[in-house]
């Protein structure tokens, strides 16, 4: 749905089987957006078994990464079909509340979303954190909505930045001595 019209295109084996075709004009007040219906091709995918819990988790995760968008799921393999819509309004802040739902939290979620200049282009950066009573640190890093679990350089940089900012904050307020940690 774009520019007041509904379009469609079909694919088979990963290749378009038709051009993008205009189907109809949208009704007044009808929403816009993209819908994808996926039916796997047995010639490409050797295992056509879907893990519903995995798909639900990933759609919930995407709803946190793209706040304000709907991620509907329809599992028509069962009768009656399972239909769910995953949506988050606050994005990463909601995600952190969900992840920490069973932890004792020490403060509300701290969350910032900004567009920053990066060379000749702009980049969206979304950041949220919350300290809990857990003894271990848990970091979730995503790059272009893809989990990046092995991104040690990013994790180390993030840890350094957070500690540096907190140290400066504490030094300004004289909560720490100037030579603390040396």
N, C-alpha and C positions, 0 to 999 in steps of 0.2 A: 504494500500500500504506500503510494508516494504521489505527491502532487495531485491529490484528489482522485486518484485512480487505483484500481486493483490490477496487479500484473501477476503473471505466473510463468514459470519455466520448468521443464522436466529434465531429469538427468538419468542416465543409465551407465553403469560401470564408471562413474566419476566424470562422464562427459555429457555436455548438453545434448538432448535429443530434439530440442525445439528452440526457436528464438524466444526472447522475452516477449510475451504477448499481453496486450491490454485486454483485460477480461470485462471490466465495467467501471463506471464512475462510482465513487463512494457516496453513500447516503450522508445527508447532513448530520454532523456530530459523530460519524463513524470514525473509530480510531485508526491511526496509521501504524506502521511497523512491519516487521518481517516475521513470517511464519515458515517453519521448516518441518516437513513431514518426512521422516526417515524410515525406510524399509531396507534392511541390509540385503545386499546381493550375495548369494551363496557362492558365486564365482570369485568374489573378492574376499569375503570373510569366511574362513573355514568353520568357525564356531558361531552359530546364530543365537546362542543363549544370552539373554540379557539378565543382568543382576539389578533388580529394581532398586534395592537399597543403595547401590553404588550410583545409579543414575539420580536418585532422589538427593543423595549427598552432594553430587556435583552441581545439580541445578540450584540447590540451596546456596552452595558456595558462590555460584555465579550471581545469584540475586544479591548477595552481600557485596560482591565486587562491582556490580552495576546497579546502584540504588535507583529505585523508581521504575525499573523495568520489570515486566511480568515474564516469568519462565514457566509456561504451562506444561504439564505432563499428562499424557493420556496413555494408560496401559490397557490396550484392548485385547490382551491375551486372556483375560479373565472375565467372567460374567458375574456381577455387573463390572463394567470397566472402572479402573481406578483413575480418578481425575484429581489433580492437585495443581495449584498455582503457587509458585515460589516468588516472593517479592519482599524486598527490604526497602524501607524509606531512608534509614540512616547508614546503610552500607556497612563499612568496617566497624563502626561503633556497635551496631546490632550484632555483627559477627563475634566480636569480642565478648559481648554480654552472653551470647549463646555458648561460646567456648568456655567461659569462666562461670557458667551457671552453677557448677558444683563446688566452686572454690570460695574461700573467704576473700573478698576483695578489699583492698585498703583505701580505695578512692574511686570516684566515678571514672568512666572511660575518658581519656584525653584523645581528641580526634581532630585532625586537620586535613583538609582537601584543598590543594592549590594547583594552579597552572603556573609553571615556571618556564623561563626561557632556557633553552638548551641548544646552543649553537644557532642555527638559522630557523629552528622550529620551536614549538612549545611542547611541553610534556606535562601530563597530569600526574601528580603525586598525591597519594592518599595514605595516611598514616594514622594509626591508632595504637594506644598502649594503655595497660592497666596493671598495676602491681597487685599481686595476690599473696596469700599466705603459703603458697606452694614453695618448696625448697628448690625446685628446678626451674630453669628459664625455658619458656616455650616461645619460639619465634615462627611465624608463618610469613613467608615471602612469596609474592607473586610477581611475575613479569609478563605483561600483556595477558593477564588473567590465567596464566599457567603457573601451577605451583612450582617453586624453585627450591626444593629441599636441600640440594647440595651447594647452595650459594654461600659458602663460608666467607668469601671476601665481603659480600654485602652484609652478612650478619656481623662480622667483625667491625666493619665501618659503622654500622648502626649502633652497636654496643659502645664503641668509642665516642660517637657523637652524643649519645644519651648521657654517658658518664661525664663527658666534658661540659655539657650544658648544665647538668645538675651541680657539678663542682663549682662552676662560675656562679650559679644562682646562690649556692650556699656560702661561697666566699663573700659575695656582695652583701649578704645579710649577716655576715660574721657568725654563721653557724658552724663554720670550719676555720681552722687556723690556716694561714697562708702556706705553710710548709707541710700540710697534711698529706700523707701518702708518699712523702719523699724519703 
